[in-house]
Amino acid sequence: MDDIFRILLHMAFLSRGAQPSIKGKIFWRYVNQQGILECVRATELSNRRSSYAGRSTKKVTRAFKMEDDLDREISWQAKKKSITTSSLINQILRRYTDWYQYIGHGSNFLTLDKEMFASFLYEISEEKLIEIARSSALVSIHSFLQFRYPKINLDTIMDYFSNLSSYSNLGEINIIDEGHDRFEIHIRHPFGMKWSIFQAEYISGILSSFLEMQTTTEVSPLSCSISAVRKKE
């Protein structure tokens, strides 16, 4: 039964259900070279990540056909969000290329109802939860990162965290780059103390395993914080 819980918990963390809108949401903050704390919106962060991901902000015009019911639905959703149909289609395509193509049909990921996920979480002991978080950070996520990105480094791991924040629906991740290889990562969620413990151990495990960072954590029932600094050589 523990193995089943391990699979369900890890899969749910990476691919939970319906996705929230990130329009205008600030989820990345950093201290610039002048020592000023800047807040970066999702669209701006996407542009900053484009260099390593091979993205271009250049626009192209492309004509294509779609089924009429899809056209009606896209037009209605765009009007509901007060954006153009072109903007909505770009958002959908970005979500697919960033995330959904890696967790959809044929992948090893599951989508769970929130209440079902919470019930599984309730049944797992804190000790077992920590064990699952650490092993997932060391083994399972390594395979995913290798598949998802051309290389594993600070940029790609932070991109992975921001995609979790934007698409996984299991917590909002705020990252503060304090400079000098120091980071503060704060996560808010509605799933209680056990989920805070899991996320703190999971994020810490990724940072220490792949970036050789020293981490300290703080947890509360609805949030957790991870402080990370690169080890001195």
C-alpha positions in Angstrom: 0.0 0.0 0.0 2.9 2.4 0.7 4.1 1.9 -2.9 0.7 2.9 -4.2 0.7 6.0 -2.0 4.2 6.8 -3.2 3.1 6.7 -6.9 -0.2 8.6 -6.3 1.5 11.4 -4.2 4.3 12.0 -6.6 2.1 11.9 -9.7 -0.4 14.3 -8.1 2.3 16.7 -7.2 3.4 16.9 -10.9 0.0 17.0 -12.7 -3.0 18.1 -10.7 -6.2 18.8 -12.6 -7.7 22.0 -13.9 -5.2 24.9 -14.2 -5.6 28.4 -12.6 -5.1 31.5 -14.7 -1.8 33.2 -14.1 -2.8 36.5 -15.7 -1.0 39.3 -13.8 0.0 37.0 -10.9 3.4 37.9 -9.5 5.3 34.7 -8.6 9.0 35.6 -9.1 10.9 38.2 -7.3 14.6 39.0 -7.3 17.1 41.6 -6.2 18.7 43.2 -9.2 22.3 44.4 -9.5 21.4 47.7 -7.9 20.0 45.9 -4.8 16.4 46.8 -5.6 13.7 44.2 -5.1 11.8 43.8 -8.4 8.5 42.0 -8.9 8.2 40.2 -12.3 4.9 39.1 -13.8 4.5 35.8 -15.5 4.8 37.2 -19.0 8.0 39.0 -18.2 9.5 36.0 -16.6 8.7 33.9 -19.7 10.7 36.4 -21.7 13.6 36.2 -19.3 13.7 32.4 -19.6 13.6 32.5 -23.4 17.4 32.5 -23.8 18.1 29.0 -22.4 14.9 27.5 -23.6 15.5 28.5 -27.2 12.4 30.7 -27.3 11.8 33.8 -29.4 9.4 36.7 -28.6 9.1 37.4 -32.3 5.5 37.0 -33.6 4.5 35.1 -36.7 1.2 35.0 -38.6 -0.2 31.5 -39.3 -3.5 30.5 -40.8 -5.1 27.2 -39.9 -8.5 25.5 -39.8 -10.4 24.4 -36.7 -13.7 22.7 -36.0 -16.6 25.2 -35.7 -17.5 24.2 -32.1 -13.9 24.8 -31.1 -14.0 28.2 -32.7 -17.2 29.1 -30.8 -15.7 27.9 -27.5 -12.4 29.8 -28.0 -14.3 33.0 -29.0 -16.5 32.7 -25.9 -13.6 32.0 -23.5 -11.6 34.9 -25.0 -14.6 37.3 -24.5 -15.0 36.0 -21.0 -11.4 36.7 -20.2 -11.5 40.1 -22.1 -8.6 39.1 -24.4 -8.3 38.5 -28.1 -8.8 35.0 -29.5 -5.2 35.1 -30.7 -4.0 35.8 -27.2 -6.0 32.9 -25.8 -4.8 30.5 -28.4 -1.2 31.6 -27.7 -1.8 30.9 -24.0 -3.1 27.5 -24.7 -0.2 26.6 -27.0 2.3 27.9 -24.4 0.8 25.8 -21.7 0.9 22.8 -24.0 4.6 23.3 -25.0 5.7 24.2 -21.4 3.8 21.5 -19.5 0.9 19.5 -20.9 2.8 17.6 -23.6 4.9 16.0 -20.9 2.1 15.0 -18.6 -0.7 14.0 -21.0 -2.0 10.7 -22.4 0.8 8.2 -22.7 2.9 9.7 -19.9 3.5 8.3 -16.4 1.4 11.0 -14.8 -2.0 11.0 -13.2 -4.7 13.6 -12.6 -6.4 13.3 -9.2 -9.5 15.0 -7.7 -8.4 17.3 -4.9 -10.5 15.5 -2.3 -9.1 12.2 -3.3 -5.6 13.6 -3.1 -6.2 15.0 0.3 -7.5 11.6 1.6 -4.4 9.8 0.4 -2.2 12.5 2.0 -4.1 12.1 5.3 -3.3 8.3 5.4 0.5 8.7 5.1 2.6 9.1 8.1 5.0 12.1 8.3 8.0 9.8 8.4 6.9 8.0 5.2 6.0 11.3 3.6 9.6 12.6 4.1 11.0 9.3 2.7 8.8 9.7 -0.4 9.7 13.3 -0.9 13.5 12.7 -0.7 13.5 9.7 -3.0 11.2 11.4 -5.5 13.5 14.5 -5.6 16.6 12.3 -6.1 15.3 9.7 -8.6 11.9 10.4 -10.2 12.4 14.1 -10.8 15.8 13.5 -12.3 14.3 11.4 -15.1 11.6 14.0 -15.7 14.1 16.9 -15.9 16.3 15.0 -18.3 13.4 14.4 -20.5 11.9 17.9 -20.2 15.1 20.0 -20.6 18.3 19.9 -22.6 20.3 20.2 -19.4 19.8 20.5 -15.7 21.0 23.7 -14.2 19.7 26.6 -12.1 17.6 28.1 -14.9 15.9 24.9 -15.8 15.1 23.9 -12.2 13.7 27.4 -11.6 11.6 27.0 -14.8 10.4 23.7 -13.5 9.4 25.3 -10.2 7.5 28.2 -12.0 5.7 25.7 -14.2 4.6 23.8 -11.0 3.3 27.1 -9.7 1.5 28.0 -12.9 0.0 24.7 -13.9 0.0 22.0 -11.1 -2.7 23.6 -8.9 -1.0 22.3 -5.8 0.6 25.5 -4.5 1.8 29.0 -5.5 5.6 29.2 -5.5 7.3 32.6 -5.0 11.1 32.6 -5.6 13.3 35.4 -4.3 16.8 35.6 -5.8 18.8 37.5 -3.2 22.0 37.5 -5.2 25.3 35.8 -4.4 23.8 32.4 -5.1 21.2 32.8 -2.3 17.5 32.1 -2.8 14.3 32.1 -0.7 11.4 30.0 -1.9 7.9 30.4 -0.4 5.0 28.1 -1.2 1.3 28.6 -0.3 -1.2 25.8 -0.5 -4.5 24.6 1.1 -3.5 21.0 2.0 -2.3 21.2 5.6 0.9 20.5 7.5 1.8 17.2 5.8 1.8 18.8 2.3 4.1 21.6 3.7 6.5 18.9 5.0 6.4 17.1 1.7 7.1 20.2 -0.4 9.8 21.5 1.9 11.6 18.1 1.7 11.0 17.8 -2.0 12.2 21.3 -3.0 15.2 21.0 -0.7 16.1 17.6 -2.1 16.1 19.0 -5.7 18.2 22.0 -4.8 20.8 20.0 -2.8 20.9 17.0 -5.2 21.2 18.9 -8.5 22.6 22.3 -7.6 24.6 21.3 -4.5 22.9 23.9 -2.3 22.6 24.0 1.4 19.0 24.4 2.6 17.0 25.2 5.7 13.2 24.9 5.9 10.3 26.3 7.9 6.8 24.8 7.7 3.3 25.8 8.8 -0.1 24.2 8.0 -0.7 26.3 4.8 2.8 27.2 3.7 6.5 26.4 3.7 9.7 28.3 3.1 13.1 27.1 1.9 16.3 29.1 2.2 19.0 27.9 -0.2 22.6 28.9 -0.7 25.3 27.4 -2.9 28.0 25.5 -1.0 31.3 27.2 -0.9 34.1 25.4 -2.7 
